[in-house]
Amino acid sequence: MRRTAMVVGLVLIAGLAIVLAIGLRPFVDRDAAASRPVPLAESPLPAEQAATIQRYIEDEADPIDAFVALQGDRVLVAYGEVGTPMNLASARKSVVSLLFGIASDRGLIDLDRTLGELGIDERRTPLTDAEKQATVEHLLQSRSGIYLQSGAETVENRDGRPRRGQYAPGEHFFYNNWDFNVLGAILEQESGLSIGQALDAWLAVPLGMQDFNPGHVLYDKQGSDSDYRTYRIHMSARDLARLGALVAQDGMWNQTRIVSAEWIDRSTTAYSATGGPFYDGFGYSWWLNSALDAVLADGWGGQYMLVDRHRDLTLVTRRDTGNSIVGFLVFSGFGKQGHPADIQKLYQRLRQMPPHGGSTPPTPPAAAPPG
């Protein structure tokens, strides 16, 4: 009896060790080397102005683990873990929108091609003939009219999903992870590159990203019977800010054309009115705020980017939602998420500050930000 109990105890201990090892295994190697890192130039705010930003982050804002503000491609102020790759959550969708712009510019992807022409279908729940008429552009706009379960969707997405066949492709906006996950598959199919490879070759290397590695893109099919996996992009605040600056500079970086200005204009045009408190429009996987005349990316947990194309300003706020199953569960259960109001308030403070150095003078806001 004693021997049996000892064996059972050892088995339980071994099982617990295995569970812990799996639960603590990092999602990504945060120390993996970037392909061709180049430090960002700096044009720091005067100490008093920088202190104003820091006080707001520490004393007034919901939790922010990293904050970066750029004027053009120069750092105005940085706070916290700006070099730590963190899960972008749904901000990944805006990043992939840029990849589609590059692919479109290179003639690799035609936005007018339909899902039927591209061979996109579902084995368990085949698409109808009407659903196969949705185009790549419809998916970028989240107007596909395809209302199927997908990975990484929220309760609001699941419960608010229209009935299947309720709307034709292009007829109705519904923020639908099925559209975004399928976009990832189309990009890989048509370019011949994984999302990580495309990000590295088309954006990370040309922009000198300091922390991104192709291994920072993961895939999973958890929570869904869909054939199309959720791709999860981990990226640091300062690397994400580079992408915002690329948008602010109409697709240019260091006097080199990365993506066409036509794509930047097209992708940041509102095709749907969303009526939300922080965003009132949606473009090609970008959120828009007409009161601020700003372009925004938004991800669960506190992953936010705001781009003011007219003033060449980019702001990024981030929350670390964990780099392991255990870390993610701890954040989900006990961590406080960031809030979209904070990046807008930080932006408003920057706009109200007097100009310094050679920067474009910030001007007072024409209207207070929603919320």
BALOBA-1460 file (C-alpha; in Angstrom, 3 decimals):
// residues 371
<rec num="1" residu="m" x="0.000" y="0.000" z="0.000"/>
<rec num="2" residu="r" x="2.789" y="2.380" z="0.934"/>
<rec num="3" residu="r" x="4.626" y="1.592" z="-2.312"/>
<rec num="4" residu="t" x="1.463" y="2.206" z="-4.349"/>
<rec num="5" residu="a" x="0.915" y="5.550" z="-2.660"/>
<rec num="6" residu="m" x="4.515" y="6.511" z="-3.360"/>
<rec num="7" residu="v" x="4.153" y="5.611" z="-7.037"/>
<rec num="8" residu="v" x="0.907" y="7.584" z="-7.294"/>
<rec num="9" residu="g" x="2.577" y="10.541" z="-5.610"/>
<rec num="10" residu="l" x="5.510" y="10.432" z="-7.997"/>
<rec num="11" residu="v" x="3.163" y="10.235" z="-10.978"/>
<rec num="12" residu="l" x="1.207" y="13.242" z="-9.726"/>
<rec num="13" residu="i" x="4.387" y="15.221" z="-9.148"/>
<rec num="14" residu="a" x="5.654" y="14.318" z="-12.619"/>
<rec num="15" residu="g" x="2.320" y="15.291" z="-14.145"/>
<rec num="16" residu="l" x="2.327" y="18.623" z="-12.324"/>
<rec num="17" residu="a" x="5.883" y="19.283" z="-13.481"/>
<rec num="18" residu="i" x="4.877" y="18.619" z="-17.089"/>
<rec num="19" residu="v" x="1.840" y="20.898" z="-16.812"/>
<rec num="20" residu="l" x="3.971" y="23.664" z="-15.302"/>
<rec num="21" residu="a" x="6.646" y="23.227" z="-17.961"/>
<rec num="22" residu="i" x="4.032" y="23.581" z="-20.694"/>
<rec num="23" residu="g" x="2.281" y="26.453" z="-18.934"/>
<rec num="24" residu="l" x="5.491" y="28.406" z="-18.411"/>
<rec num="25" residu="r" x="6.976" y="27.759" z="-21.851"/>
<rec num="26" residu="p" x="7.423" y="31.146" z="-23.582"/>
<rec num="27" residu="f" x="5.211" y="31.874" z="-26.553"/>
<rec num="28" residu="v" x="8.117" y="33.627" z="-28.264"/>
<rec num="29" residu="d" x="11.809" y="34.171" z="-27.603"/>
<rec num="30" residu="r" x="11.769" y="37.828" z="-26.689"/>
<rec num="31" residu="d" x="15.554" y="37.972" z="-26.997"/>
<rec num="32" residu="a" x="15.637" y="36.615" z="-30.561"/>
<rec num="33" residu="a" x="17.752" y="38.866" z="-32.746"/>
<rec num="34" residu="a" x="16.217" y="41.253" z="-35.258"/>
<rec num="35" residu="s" x="17.449" y="40.864" z="-38.832"/>
<rec num="36" residu="r" x="18.913" y="44.336" z="-39.300"/>
<rec num="37" residu="p" x="18.249" y="46.590" z="-36.279"/>
<rec num="38" residu="v" x="18.823" y="50.333" z="-36.501"/>
<rec num="39" residu="p" x="18.221" y="52.541" z="-33.427"/>
<rec num="40" residu="l" x="15.663" y="55.278" z="-33.842"/>
<rec num="41" residu="a" x="16.939" y="58.838" z="-33.851"/>
<rec num="42" residu="e" x="15.819" y="60.977" z="-30.931"/>
<rec num="43" residu="s" x="14.464" y="64.492" z="-30.621"/>
<rec num="44" residu="p" x="13.485" y="64.389" z="-26.951"/>
<rec num="45" residu="l" x="10.933" y="66.667" z="-25.393"/>
<rec num="46" residu="p" x="12.234" y="69.170" z="-22.841"/>
<rec num="47" residu="a" x="12.425" y="67.588" z="-19.395"/>
<rec num="48" residu="e" x="9.372" y="69.436" z="-18.065"/>
<rec num="49" residu="q" x="7.196" y="68.343" z="-20.988"/>
<rec num="50" residu="a" x="8.423" y="64.743" z="-20.769"/>
<rec num="51" residu="a" x="7.663" y="64.776" z="-17.037"/>
<rec num="52" residu="t" x="4.084" y="65.866" z="-17.788"/>
<rec num="53" residu="i" x="3.628" y="62.824" z="-20.003"/>
<rec num="54" residu="q" x="5.195" y="60.522" z="-17.429"/>
<rec num="55" residu="r" x="3.007" y="61.870" z="-14.620"/>
<rec num="56" residu="y" x="-0.121" y="61.219" z="-16.637"/>
<rec num="57" residu="i" x="0.981" y="57.629" z="-17.361"/>
<rec num="58" residu="e" x="1.852" y="56.894" z="-13.750"/>
<rec num="59" residu="d" x="-0.838" y="58.852" z="-11.902"/>
<rec num="60" residu="e" x="-3.899" y="59.127" z="-14.133"/>
<rec num="61" residu="a" x="-3.922" y="56.498" z="-16.876"/>
<rec num="62" residu="d" x="-5.030" y="52.907" z="-16.662"/>
<rec num="63" residu="p" x="-1.938" y="50.659" z="-16.647"/>
<rec num="64" residu="i" x="0.564" y="51.265" z="-19.448"/>
<rec num="65" residu="d" x="3.676" y="49.077" z="-19.655"/>
<rec num="66" residu="a" x="5.264" y="50.893" z="-22.593"/>
<rec num="67" residu="f" x="4.702" y="54.230" z="-24.309"/>
<rec num="68" residu="v" x="6.416" y="55.758" z="-27.331"/>
<rec num="69" residu="a" x="5.714" y="58.998" z="-29.188"/>
<rec num="70" residu="l" x="7.394" y="59.790" z="-32.490"/>
<rec num="71" residu="q" x="7.550" y="62.977" z="-34.539"/>
<rec num="72" residu="g" x="8.320" y="61.639" z="-37.983"/>
<rec num="73" residu="d" x="10.851" y="58.886" z="-37.326"/>
<rec num="74" residu="r" x="12.345" y="60.536" z="-34.223"/>
<rec num="75" residu="v" x="11.529" y="59.617" z="-30.641"/>
<rec num="76" residu="l" x="9.957" y="62.451" z="-28.660"/>
<rec num="77" residu="v" x="9.450" y="60.435" z="-25.493"/>
<rec num="78" residu="a" x="9.700" y="56.789" z="-24.456"/>
<rec num="79" residu="y" x="8.522" y="55.159" z="-21.242"/>
<rec num="80" residu="g" x="8.676" y="51.633" z="-19.857"/>
<rec num="81" residu="e" x="9.437" y="48.378" z="-21.681"/>
<rec num="82" residu="v" x="9.542" y="49.842" z="-25.189"/>
<rec num="83" residu="g" x="11.858" y="47.109" z="-26.516"/>
<rec num="84" residu="t" x="9.882" y="44.099" z="-25.257"/>
<rec num="85" residu="p" x="7.908" y="42.147" z="-27.901"/>
<rec num="86" residu="m" x="4.323" y="41.780" z="-26.666"/>
<rec num="87" residu="n" x="1.219" y="40.255" z="-28.216"/>
<rec num="88" residu="l" x="-0.442" y="42.814" z="-30.490"/>
<rec num="89" residu="a" x="-3.826" y="41.085" z="-30.202"/>
<rec num="90" residu="s" x="-6.170" y="42.717" z="-32.747"/>
<rec num="91" residu="a" x="-3.673" y="45.466" z="-33.578"/>
<rec num="92" residu="r" x="-2.163" y="42.704" z="-35.765"/>
<rec num="93" residu="k" x="-4.912" y="43.422" z="-38.292"/>
<rec num="94" residu="s" x="-3.665" y="46.927" z="-39.022"/>
<rec num="95" residu="v" x="-0.122" y="45.576" z="-39.416"/>
<rec num="96" residu="v" x="-1.316" y="43.013" z="-41.953"/>
<rec num="97" residu="s" x="-3.180" y="45.786" z="-43.797"/>
<rec num="98" residu="l" x="0.226" y="47.328" z="-44.529"/>
<rec num="99" residu="l" x="1.476" y="43.978" z="-45.830"/>
<rec num="100" residu="f" x="-1.504" y="43.849" z="-48.179"/>
<rec num="101" residu="g" x="-0.595" y="47.313" z="-49.405"/>
<rec num="102" residu="i" x="2.920" y="46.189" z="-50.300"/>
<rec num="103" residu="a" x="1.612" y="43.000" z="-51.909"/>
<rec num="104" residu="s" x="-0.931" y="45.005" z="-53.904"/>
<rec num="105" residu="d" x="1.724" y="47.511" z="-55.009"/>
<rec num="106" residu="r" x="3.854" y="44.599" z="-56.235"/>
<rec num="107" residu="g" x="1.010" y="43.021" z="-58.166"/>
<rec num="108" residu="l" x="0.905" y="39.953" z="-55.944"/>
<rec num="109" residu="i" x="-2.678" y="40.452" z="-54.768"/>
<rec num="110" residu="d" x="-5.748" y="41.788" z="-56.574"/>
<rec num="111" residu="l" x="-8.277" y="43.218" z="-54.119"/>
<rec num="112" residu="d" x="-11.132" y="42.516" z="-56.535"/>
<rec num="113" residu="r" x="-10.550" y="38.763" z="-56.635"/>
<rec num="114" residu="t" x="-13.281" y="36.761" z="-54.997"/>
<rec num="115" residu="l" x="-12.907" y="33.996" z="-52.434"/>
<rec num="116" residu="g" x="-14.231" y="31.581" z="-55.039"/>
<rec num="117" residu="e" x="-11.480" y="32.584" z="-57.470"/>
<rec num="118" residu="l" x="-8.877" y="32.234" z="-54.703"/>
<rec num="119" residu="g" x="-10.094" y="28.766" z="-53.698"/>
<rec num="120" residu="i" x="-11.083" y="29.848" z="-50.186"/>
<rec num="121" residu="d" x="-13.608" y="27.509" z="-48.551"/>
<rec num="122" residu="e" x="-14.382" y="25.738" z="-45.280"/>
<rec num="123" residu="r" x="-14.420" y="21.937" z="-45.050"/>
<rec num="124" residu="r" x="-16.867" y="21.664" z="-42.134"/>
<rec num="125" residu="t" x="-19.145" y="24.535" z="-43.122"/>
<rec num="126" residu="p" x="-18.678" y="25.069" z="-46.873"/>
<rec num="127" residu="l" x="-19.207" y="28.591" z="-48.168"/>
<rec num="128" residu="t" x="-22.316" y="29.293" z="-50.172"/>
<rec num="129" residu="d" x="-22.093" y="30.571" z="-53.741"/>
<rec num="130" residu="a" x="-23.087" y="34.021" z="-52.463"/>
<rec num="131" residu="e" x="-20.386" y="33.987" z="-49.768"/>
<rec num="132" residu="k" x="-17.755" y="33.006" z="-52.348"/>
<rec num="133" residu="q" x="-18.454" y="36.321" z="-54.111"/>
<rec num="134" residu="a" x="-16.828" y="38.246" z="-51.236"/>
<rec num="135" residu="t" x="-13.627" y="39.933" z="-52.371"/>
<rec num="136" residu="v" x="-10.291" y="40.572" z="-50.691"/>
<rec num="137" residu="e" x="-11.348" y="44.198" z="-50.315"/>
<rec num="138" residu="h" x="-14.523" y="43.142" z="-48.505"/>
<rec num="139" residu="l" x="-12.426" y="41.194" z="-46.006"/>
<rec num="140" residu="l" x="-10.096" y="44.154" z="-45.421"/>
<rec num="141" residu="q" x="-13.176" y="46.290" z="-44.759"/>
<rec num="142" residu="s" x="-14.733" y="43.584" z="-42.528"/>
<rec num="143" residu="r" x="-17.747" y="43.577" z="-44.856"/>
<rec num="144" residu="s" x="-17.514" y="40.016" z="-46.226"/>
<rec num="145" residu="g" x="-21.042" y="38.951" z="-45.285"/>
<rec num="146" residu="i" x="-19.601" y="35.639" z="-44.057"/>
<rec num="147" residu="y" x="-20.725" y="34.966" z="-40.517"/>
<rec num="148" residu="l" x="-18.891" y="31.879" z="-39.332"/>
<rec num="149" residu="q" x="-17.168" y="31.027" z="-36.081"/>
<rec num="150" residu="s" x="-13.464" y="31.867" z="-35.932"/>
<rec num="151" residu="g" x="-10.580" y="31.697" z="-33.521"/>
<rec num="152" residu="a" x="-9.834" y="34.477" z="-31.006"/>
<rec num="153" residu="e" x="-13.270" y="36.060" z="-31.253"/>
<rec num="154" residu="t" x="-14.752" y="37.870" z="-28.289"/>
<rec num="155" residu="v" x="-18.070" y="37.146" z="-26.630"/>
<rec num="156" residu="e" x="-19.407" y="40.325" z="-28.264"/>
<rec num="157" residu="n" x="-18.368" y="39.042" z="-31.698"/>
<rec num="158" residu="r" x="-19.937" y="35.658" z="-31.098"/>
<rec num="159" residu="d" x="-23.203" y="36.940" z="-29.639"/>
<rec num="160" residu="g" x="-23.570" y="39.858" z="-32.053"/>
<rec num="161" residu="r" x="-22.846" y="37.918" z="-35.238"/>
<rec num="162" residu="p" x="-25.589" y="38.344" z="-37.876"/>
<rec num="163" residu="r" x="-27.412" y="35.295" z="-39.183"/>
<rec num="164" residu="r" x="-25.644" y="33.486" z="-41.945"/>
<rec num="165" residu="g" x="-26.825" y="34.904" z="-45.265"/>
<rec num="166" residu="q" x="-28.424" y="37.922" z="-43.607"/>
<rec num="167" residu="y" x="-26.274" y="40.354" z="-45.615"/>
<rec num="168" residu="a" x="-24.612" y="40.083" z="-48.999"/>
<rec num="169" residu="p" x="-20.846" y="40.666" z="-49.368"/>
<rec num="170" residu="g" x="-20.040" y="44.371" z="-49.142"/>
<rec num="171" residu="e" x="-23.435" y="45.255" z="-47.693"/>
<rec num="172" residu="h" x="-22.800" y="45.384" z="-43.942"/>
<rec num="173" residu="f" x="-19.910" y="46.070" z="-41.543"/>
<rec num="174" residu="f" x="-19.341" y="43.473" z="-38.845"/>
<rec num="175" residu="y" x="-16.005" y="43.257" z="-37.045"/>
<rec num="176" residu="n" x="-15.406" y="39.617" z="-37.800"/>
<rec num="177" residu="n" x="-12.287" y="37.597" z="-36.977"/>
<rec num="178" residu="w" x="-13.128" y="35.156" z="-39.760"/>
<rec num="179" residu="d" x="-12.374" y="37.892" z="-42.280"/>
<rec num="180" residu="f" x="-9.059" y="38.789" z="-40.666"/>
<rec num="181" residu="n" x="-7.853" y="35.210" z="-40.226"/>
<rec num="182" residu="v" x="-8.650" y="34.409" z="-43.849"/>
<rec num="183" residu="l" x="-6.722" y="37.511" z="-44.928"/>
<rec num="184" residu="g" x="-3.625" y="35.993" z="-43.333"/>
<rec num="185" residu="a" x="-4.114" y="32.793" z="-45.327"/>
<rec num="186" residu="i" x="-4.640" y="34.741" z="-48.574"/>
<rec num="187" residu="l" x="-1.498" y="36.804" z="-47.995"/>
<rec num="188" residu="e" x="0.572" y="33.671" z="-47.509"/>
<rec num="189" residu="q" x="-1.043" y="31.863" z="-50.445"/>
<rec num="190" residu="e" x="-0.552" y="34.695" z="-52.914"/>
<rec num="191" residu="s" x="2.881" y="35.907" z="-51.765"/>
<rec num="192" residu="g" x="4.488" y="32.533" z="-51.069"/>
<rec num="193" residu="l" x="5.752" y="33.899" z="-47.740"/>
<rec num="194" residu="s" x="4.673" y="33.301" z="-44.183"/>
<rec num="195" residu="i" x="3.379" y="36.347" z="-42.339"/>
<rec num="196" residu="g" x="6.597" y="36.413" z="-40.297"/>
<rec num="197" residu="q" x="8.741" y="36.277" z="-43.426"/>
<rec num="198" residu="a" x="6.737" y="38.997" z="-45.165"/>
<rec num="199" residu="l" x="6.861" y="41.216" z="-42.082"/>
<rec num="200" residu="d" x="10.595" y="40.772" z="-41.798"/>
<rec num="201" residu="a" x="11.470" y="41.284" z="-45.461"/>
<rec num="202" residu="w" x="8.932" y="43.971" z="-46.356"/>
<rec num="203" residu="l" x="8.786" y="46.023" z="-43.157"/>
<rec num="204" residu="a" x="11.184" y="45.032" z="-40.363"/>
<rec num="205" residu="v" x="14.392" y="45.185" z="-42.404"/>
<rec num="206" residu="p" x="13.570" y="48.355" z="-44.407"/>
<rec num="207" residu="l" x="12.432" y="50.138" z="-41.232"/>
<rec num="208" residu="g" x="15.324" y="48.858" z="-39.098"/>
<rec num="209" residu="m" x="13.065" y="47.238" z="-36.505"/>
<rec num="210" residu="q" x="15.117" y="46.581" z="-33.384"/>
<rec num="211" residu="d" x="13.188" y="43.741" z="-31.765"/>
<rec num="212" residu="f" x="11.116" y="41.874" z="-34.366"/>
<rec num="213" residu="n" x="12.070" y="38.362" z="-35.418"/>
<rec num="214" residu="p" x="10.076" y="36.198" z="-37.889"/>
<rec num="215" residu="g" x="9.600" y="33.721" z="-35.043"/>
<rec num="216" residu="h" x="7.452" y="36.318" z="-33.274"/>
<rec num="217" residu="v" x="4.438" y="35.290" z="-35.370"/>
<rec num="218" residu="l" x="2.495" y="32.313" z="-33.994"/>
<rec num="219" residu="y" x="-0.551" y="30.411" z="-35.226"/>
<rec num="220" residu="d" x="-3.311" y="28.545" z="-33.446"/>
<rec num="221" residu="k" x="-6.786" y="27.144" z="-34.099"/>
<rec num="222" residu="q" x="-8.021" y="27.182" z="-30.521"/>
<rec num="223" residu="g" x="-11.702" y="27.793" z="-29.972"/>
<rec num="224" residu="s" x="-12.774" y="27.263" z="-33.562"/>
<rec num="225" residu="d" x="-13.489" y="24.572" z="-36.154"/>
<rec num="226" residu="s" x="-12.492" y="26.973" z="-38.933"/>
<rec num="227" residu="d" x="-9.803" y="25.876" z="-41.384"/>
<rec num="228" residu="y" x="-8.145" y="29.281" z="-40.973"/>
<rec num="229" residu="r" x="-5.783" y="29.812" z="-38.088"/>
<rec num="230" residu="t" x="-5.445" y="32.867" z="-35.897"/>
<rec num="231" residu="y" x="-2.049" y="34.463" z="-36.422"/>
<rec num="232" residu="r" x="-0.640" y="36.215" z="-33.372"/>
<rec num="233" residu="i" x="2.030" y="38.862" z="-33.875"/>
<rec num="234" residu="h" x="4.354" y="39.850" z="-31.040"/>
<rec num="235" residu="m" x="6.033" y="43.229" z="-31.537"/>
<rec num="236" residu="s" x="7.655" y="45.857" z="-29.338"/>
<rec num="237" residu="a" x="6.247" y="49.335" z="-28.809"/>
<rec num="238" residu="r" x="9.121" y="51.032" z="-30.612"/>
<rec num="239" residu="d" x="8.821" y="48.702" z="-33.622"/>
<rec num="240" residu="l" x="5.051" y="49.185" z="-33.817"/>
<rec num="241" residu="a" x="5.627" y="52.941" z="-33.669"/>
<rec num="242" residu="r" x="7.759" y="52.657" z="-36.814"/>
<rec num="243" residu="l" x="4.724" y="51.332" z="-38.657"/>
<rec num="244" residu="g" x="2.660" y="54.263" z="-37.449"/>
<rec num="245" residu="a" x="5.359" y="56.641" z="-38.639"/>
<rec num="246" residu="l" x="5.303" y="54.898" z="-42.017"/>
<rec num="247" residu="v" x="1.593" y="55.700" z="-42.277"/>
<rec num="248" residu="a" x="2.159" y="59.267" z="-41.053"/>
<rec num="249" residu="q" x="4.829" y="59.752" z="-43.736"/>
<rec num="250" residu="d" x="2.571" y="58.504" z="-46.550"/>
<rec num="251" residu="g" x="4.458" y="55.242" z="-46.975"/>
<rec num="252" residu="m" x="7.999" y="56.672" z="-46.918"/>
<rec num="253" residu="w" x="10.836" y="55.745" z="-44.575"/>
<rec num="254" residu="n" x="14.290" y="57.296" z="-44.629"/>
<rec num="255" residu="q" x="13.571" y="58.753" z="-48.090"/>
<rec num="256" residu="t" x="12.652" y="55.295" z="-49.412"/>
<rec num="257" residu="r" x="9.219" y="54.307" z="-50.674"/>
<rec num="258" residu="i" x="7.975" y="51.271" z="-48.699"/>
<rec num="259" residu="v" x="4.285" y="51.323" z="-49.602"/>
<rec num="260" residu="s" x="2.461" y="53.621" z="-51.990"/>
<rec num="261" residu="a" x="0.847" y="56.826" z="-50.803"/>
<rec num="262" residu="e" x="-2.225" y="55.696" z="-52.738"/>
<rec num="263" residu="w" x="-2.489" y="52.648" z="-50.491"/>
<rec num="264" residu="i" x="-2.087" y="54.721" z="-47.327"/>
<rec num="265" residu="d" x="-4.885" y="57.022" z="-48.497"/>
<rec num="266" residu="r" x="-7.088" y="54.143" z="-49.578"/>
<rec num="267" residu="s" x="-6.583" y="52.020" z="-46.482"/>
<rec num="268" residu="t" x="-7.213" y="54.882" z="-44.051"/>
<rec num="269" residu="t" x="-10.463" y="55.996" z="-45.711"/>
<rec num="270" residu="a" x="-13.620" y="55.203" z="-43.760"/>
<rec num="271" residu="y" x="-15.807" y="52.657" z="-45.575"/>
<rec num="272" residu="s" x="-18.070" y="52.067" z="-42.585"/>
<rec num="273" residu="a" x="-19.474" y="54.284" z="-39.847"/>
<rec num="274" residu="t" x="-18.986" y="52.442" z="-36.562"/>
<rec num="275" residu="g" x="-20.617" y="54.856" z="-34.124"/>
<rec num="276" residu="g" x="-18.395" y="53.914" z="-31.200"/>
<rec num="277" residu="p" x="-17.162" y="56.239" z="-28.436"/>
<rec num="278" residu="f" x="-13.500" y="56.148" z="-29.535"/>
<rec num="279" residu="y" x="-13.678" y="55.276" z="-33.248"/>
<rec num="280" residu="d" x="-16.369" y="56.343" z="-35.681"/>
<rec num="281" residu="g" x="-15.047" y="54.770" z="-38.882"/>
<rec num="282" residu="f" x="-13.297" y="51.692" z="-40.243"/>
<rec num="283" residu="g" x="-10.985" y="51.490" z="-43.256"/>
<rec num="284" residu="y" x="-8.856" y="48.578" z="-44.425"/>
<rec num="285" residu="s" x="-8.440" y="47.059" z="-40.942"/>
<rec num="286" residu="w" x="-7.705" y="50.488" z="-39.429"/>
<rec num="287" residu="w" x="-9.958" y="52.317" z="-36.982"/>
<rec num="288" residu="l" x="-10.614" y="56.022" z="-37.603"/>
<rec num="289" residu="n" x="-11.547" y="58.976" z="-35.404"/>
<rec num="290" residu="s" x="-12.902" y="61.904" z="-37.409"/>
<rec num="291" residu="a" x="-12.894" y="64.352" z="-34.467"/>
<rec num="292" residu="l" x="-9.139" y="63.876" z="-34.089"/>
<rec num="293" residu="d" x="-8.591" y="63.163" z="-37.784"/>
<rec num="294" residu="a" x="-6.555" y="60.189" z="-36.585"/>
<rec num="295" residu="v" x="-5.855" y="56.626" z="-37.706"/>
<rec num="296" residu="l" x="-5.757" y="53.990" z="-34.965"/>
<rec num="297" residu="a" x="-4.948" y="50.356" z="-34.225"/>
<rec num="298" residu="d" x="-6.590" y="48.633" z="-31.267"/>
<rec num="299" residu="g" x="-5.860" y="45.320" z="-29.560"/>
<rec num="300" residu="w" x="-7.205" y="43.492" z="-26.510"/>
<rec num="301" residu="g" x="-5.494" y="44.172" z="-23.208"/>
<rec num="302" residu="g" x="-4.230" y="47.648" z="-24.051"/>
<rec num="303" residu="q" x="-2.471" y="47.572" z="-27.439"/>
<rec num="304" residu="y" x="-3.083" y="50.978" z="-29.006"/>
<rec num="305" residu="m" x="-1.532" y="53.097" z="-31.731"/>
<rec num="306" residu="l" x="-2.656" y="56.551" z="-32.847"/>
<rec num="307" residu="v" x="-1.378" y="58.206" z="-36.013"/>
<rec num="308" residu="d" x="-1.891" y="61.848" z="-36.938"/>
<rec num="309" residu="r" x="-0.850" y="62.024" z="-40.591"/>
<rec num="310" residu="h" x="-1.167" y="65.829" z="-40.787"/>
<rec num="311" residu="r" x="1.149" y="66.497" z="-37.836"/>
<rec num="312" residu="d" x="3.408" y="63.490" z="-38.493"/>
<rec num="313" residu="l" x="2.791" y="62.207" z="-34.962"/>
<rec num="314" residu="t" x="2.622" y="58.583" z="-33.808"/>
<rec num="315" residu="l" x="1.783" y="57.382" z="-30.304"/>
<rec num="316" residu="v" x="1.843" y="53.804" z="-29.013"/>
<rec num="317" residu="t" x="0.697" y="52.438" z="-25.653"/>
<rec num="318" residu="r" x="1.124" y="48.765" z="-24.721"/>
<rec num="319" residu="r" x="0.210" y="46.255" z="-22.029"/>
<rec num="320" residu="d" x="2.101" y="42.996" z="-21.550"/>
<rec num="321" residu="t" x="-0.585" y="40.297" z="-21.536"/>
<rec num="322" residu="g" x="1.894" y="37.501" z="-20.866"/>
<rec num="323" residu="n" x="4.450" y="35.439" z="-22.753"/>
<rec num="324" residu="s" x="3.214" y="32.031" z="-21.622"/>
<rec num="325" residu="i" x="-0.046" y="30.262" z="-20.919"/>
<rec num="326" residu="v" x="0.396" y="30.921" z="-17.205"/>
<rec num="327" residu="g" x="1.286" y="34.564" z="-17.804"/>
<rec num="328" residu="f" x="-1.730" y="35.026" z="-20.053"/>
<rec num="329" residu="l" x="-4.070" y="33.388" z="-17.537"/>
<rec num="330" residu="v" x="-2.701" y="35.547" z="-14.735"/>
<rec num="331" residu="f" x="-3.227" y="38.714" z="-16.784"/>
<rec num="332" residu="s" x="-6.699" y="37.610" z="-17.883"/>
<rec num="333" residu="g" x="-7.736" y="36.877" z="-14.320"/>
<rec num="334" residu="f" x="-6.011" y="39.622" z="-12.368"/>
<rec num="335" residu="g" x="-4.466" y="42.185" z="-14.728"/>
<rec num="336" residu="k" x="-6.121" y="45.471" z="-15.581"/>
<rec num="337" residu="q" x="-6.411" y="46.270" z="-19.260"/>
<rec num="338" residu="g" x="-5.283" y="49.520" z="-20.810"/>
<rec num="339" residu="h" x="-7.942" y="51.948" z="-22.012"/>
<rec num="340" residu="p" x="-8.294" y="53.610" z="-25.442"/>
<rec num="341" residu="a" x="-9.094" y="56.967" z="-23.826"/>
<rec num="342" residu="d" x="-5.554" y="57.228" z="-22.456"/>
<rec num="343" residu="i" x="-3.721" y="57.287" z="-25.781"/>
<rec num="344" residu="q" x="-6.128" y="59.983" z="-26.990"/>
<rec num="345" residu="k" x="-5.533" y="62.054" z="-23.866"/>
<rec num="346" residu="l" x="-1.768" y="61.651" z="-24.188"/>
<rec num="347" residu="y" x="-2.080" y="62.739" z="-27.800"/>
<rec num="348" residu="q" x="-4.085" y="65.786" z="-26.782"/>
<rec num="349" residu="r" x="-1.390" y="66.748" z="-24.270"/>
<rec num="350" residu="l" x="1.321" y="66.457" z="-26.925"/>
<rec num="351" residu="r" x="-0.655" y="68.632" z="-29.328"/>
<rec num="352" residu="q" x="-1.026" y="71.336" z="-26.706"/>
<rec num="353" residu="m" x="2.693" y="71.517" z="-25.918"/>
<rec num="354" residu="p" x="4.767" y="74.317" z="-27.403"/>
<rec num="355" residu="p" x="7.080" y="73.342" z="-30.268"/>
<rec num="356" residu="h" x="10.670" y="72.410" z="-29.581"/>
<rec num="357" residu="g" x="13.729" y="71.969" z="-31.786"/>
<rec num="358" residu="g" x="12.905" y="71.496" z="-35.432"/>
<rec num="359" residu="s" x="9.674" y="69.629" z="-34.867"/>
<rec num="360" residu="t" x="6.445" y="70.567" z="-36.554"/>
<rec num="361" residu="p" x="4.608" y="72.791" z="-34.076"/>
<rec num="362" residu="p" x="1.748" y="70.966" z="-32.370"/>
<rec num="363" residu="t" x="-1.512" y="72.873" z="-32.558"/>
<rec num="364" residu="p" x="-4.458" y="72.920" z="-30.170"/>
<rec num="365" residu="p" x="-7.110" y="70.304" z="-30.970"/>
<rec num="366" residu="a" x="-10.113" y="71.410" z="-32.954"/>
<rec num="367" residu="a" x="-12.321" y="69.149" z="-30.857"/>
<rec num="368" residu="a" x="-11.929" y="67.172" z="-27.662"/>
<rec num="369" residu="p" x="-11.480" y="63.433" z="-28.215"/>
<rec num="370" residu="p" x="-14.537" y="61.245" z="-27.732"/>
<rec num="371" residu="g" x="-14.762" y="59.552" z="-24.364"/>
